[in-house]
Amino acid sequence: MIDSAFWRARAAKRILLDKIRNHPQLRGVGITRLDDGSYAIKVNLAELADLEVPDDVDGVPVIVNVVGRVEAL
C-alpha cells in the first residue's frame, strides 16, 4: 500500500524537477526508498556539475548520484 509519505515525495519530486529539468548533466529524477522506510528524491547526473540541488524539498531528502554517461544499448 502506498502511504502519504510516498505522495509527499512525489509532489516534492515534481517541484524539484521543474527547477532542474533543463540542466545538461541531468540524467534522471526518481523516488527511492531509504533503509528506514522513508522516501527520498534521487537525482542522477552524468557528472558533478554546477547544479544547485537542495538537501531537501518540503522535508523530503534529496540524494545526488553521479551515474556517468547514459546510452541506449
Backbone torsions as a table, in degrees:
resi	resn	phi	psi	omega
1	MET	NA	134.8	179.4
2	ILE	-85.2	126.7	-177.4
3	ASP	-98.7	178.3	-176.6
4	SER	-65.1	-27.9	178.2
5	ALA	-63.2	-37.0	177.5
6	PHE	-64.4	-45.6	-178.5
7	TRP	-65.5	-34.6	175.8
8	ARG	-65.2	-41.5	177.9
9	ALA	-64.4	-39.4	179.5
10	ARG	-64.5	-41.7	177.5
11	ALA	-65.9	-40.7	178.5
12	ALA	-65.6	-37.2	177.1
13	LYS	-59.7	-44.7	179.6
14	ARG	-60.7	-41.5	178.7
15	ILE	-61.8	-48.0	-179.2
16	LEU	-65.2	-43.5	-178.6
17	LEU	-60.9	-38.3	177.4
18	ASP	-60.4	-29.2	-178.1
19	LYS	-84.7	-28.7	-170.7
20	ILE	-119.9	1.3	-170.7
21	ARG	-58.1	-25.9	-176.3
22	ASN	-96.6	6.0	-179.6
23	HIS	-71.8	132.5	-175.0
24	PRO	-65.7	-22.0	-179.8
25	GLN	-89.7	-5.9	-179.2
26	LEU	-70.8	128.5	179.3
27	ARG	-115.4	-18.1	178.2
28	GLY	173.8	154.7	175.7
29	VAL	-135.0	129.1	-179.1
30	GLY	-144.5	-174.3	177.2
31	ILE	-115.6	134.9	179.5
32	THR	-126.3	152.9	177.8
33	ARG	-95.7	132.3	178.7
34	LEU	-89.2	166.1	-177.5
35	ASP	-58.0	-30.4	-178.7
36	ASP	-84.2	2.6	178.6
37	GLY	92.8	-7.2	177.7
38	SER	-82.4	177.2	-177.6
39	TYR	-115.8	155.0	175.5
40	ALA	-140.4	161.0	174.1
41	ILE	-93.6	131.6	179.5
42	LYS	-111.2	124.2	179.6
43	VAL	-108.7	119.4	178.8
44	ASN	-100.7	126.6	-179.9
45	LEU	-119.5	150.5	175.7
46	ALA	-67.7	-39.1	177.1
47	GLU	-157.1	162.6	176.8
48	LEU	-58.3	135.4	-173.7
49	ALA	-137.3	175.4	178.7
50	ASP	-81.1	28.6	179.7
51	LEU	-84.5	123.7	177.8
52	GLU	-86.6	109.1	179.7
53	VAL	-111.0	125.8	-179.2
54	PRO	-69.6	159.3	176.7
55	ASP	-68.6	-29.7	176.9
56	ASP	-154.5	160.1	175.8
57	VAL	-126.9	115.5	-178.2
58	ASP	51.4	38.9	177.7
59	GLY	86.0	-3.9	178.2
60	VAL	-94.0	121.1	-178.5
61	PRO	-63.1	150.8	178.0
62	VAL	-117.5	129.3	178.4
63	ILE	-113.9	128.5	177.4
64	VAL	-102.3	130.3	-178.2
65	ASN	-127.1	127.4	176.3
66	VAL	-90.8	114.6	-174.9
67	VAL	-105.0	-9.1	-177.4
68	GLY	81.2	-168.0	-179.0
69	ARG	-72.4	136.4	-179.6
70	VAL	-109.9	127.3	-178.5
71	GLU	-130.5	150.8	172.4
72	ALA	-75.7	145.5	-180.0
73	LEU	-87.6	NA	NA
